[in-house]
Amino acid sequence: MTWLIEFDDAALKELRKLDKQAQNEILKYLRERIATDEDPRRFGKPLSRNLAGLWRYRIRNYRLVCNIEDHRLVVLVLRAAHRKDVYD
């Protein structure tokens, strides 16, 4: 089973602001782990409170906030930022 990775426009803009090494690590993580696994929830953690229903992935000091759409087999990246800024 292959999951499609999509980026929200704001998340894509945030990703482009990161340094090249961080961008490559994040994209590699999404491509090699999340897209190819049967259950993308296996690698992340569910968020709570005002972000309930969304999932967090940790790549070094960076975090991805994603919405997992099971019916479409899509992981939609909503935020991509440093851990100190991602939940603002």
C-alpha atoms as one frame of an Amber mdcrd trajectory, in Angstrom:
protein
   0.000   0.000   0.000   1.372   3.397  -0.948   0.282   6.646   0.634   0.302
   9.884  -1.299   2.052  12.799   0.414   0.524  16.218  -0.246   1.549  19.611
   1.080  -0.735  22.468   2.020   0.461  25.714   0.395   1.479  27.167   3.771
   3.411  24.005   4.697   5.240  24.047   1.373   6.214  27.670   1.982   7.474
  26.781   5.482   9.447  23.841   4.111  11.169  26.054   1.540  12.306  28.418
   4.316  14.230  25.633   6.049  17.855  24.911   5.211  18.540  22.432   2.391
  19.710  19.641   4.709  16.521  19.815   6.788  14.384  19.901   3.627  16.117
  16.797   2.284  15.769  14.915   5.580  12.061  15.728   5.834  11.346  14.740
   2.237  13.376  11.528   2.605  11.481  10.659   5.795   8.132  11.187   4.083
   9.157   9.306   0.948  10.864   6.313   2.598   8.886   5.820   5.801   5.448
   7.344   5.598   4.560   6.842   1.925   5.614   3.191   1.836   4.167   1.940
   5.131   0.739   0.383   5.521  -0.111   2.580   8.512   1.437   6.071   8.644
   0.204   6.434  12.239   2.867   3.945  13.323   5.593   6.600  13.170   3.730
   9.634  14.509   1.821  10.691  17.569  -1.713  12.040  17.786  -2.113  15.651
  18.810  -4.637  16.835  21.375  -6.642  19.880  22.415  -7.119  22.362  19.583
  -5.133  20.122  17.183  -7.041  16.921  17.990  -7.422  14.656  14.987  -4.056
  15.666  13.533  -0.778  13.753  13.724   2.770  14.862  14.483   5.941  13.478
  12.949   9.350  14.238  14.440  12.423  14.610  12.247  15.377  15.780  14.354
  14.422  19.259  15.640  11.621  19.669  13.121   7.976  18.723  13.330   5.352
  18.008  10.708   1.680  18.441  11.555  -0.382  16.256   9.246  -3.921  15.213
   8.516  -4.250  11.539   7.560  -7.077  10.887   5.121  -7.709   7.130   5.187
 -10.402   7.093   2.501  -8.025   8.683  -0.050  -4.738   7.208   1.263  -3.323
  10.723   1.621  -1.092  12.261   4.261  -1.628  16.026   4.026   1.208  18.062
   5.565  -0.266  21.187   7.184   2.814  22.556   8.984   6.563  21.993   8.618
   8.679  23.970  11.052  11.193  23.916  13.871   9.802  22.384  17.052   9.767
  25.729  18.887   7.581  27.331  16.200   5.357  24.597  14.835   2.497  24.732
  17.347   2.056  28.528  17.358
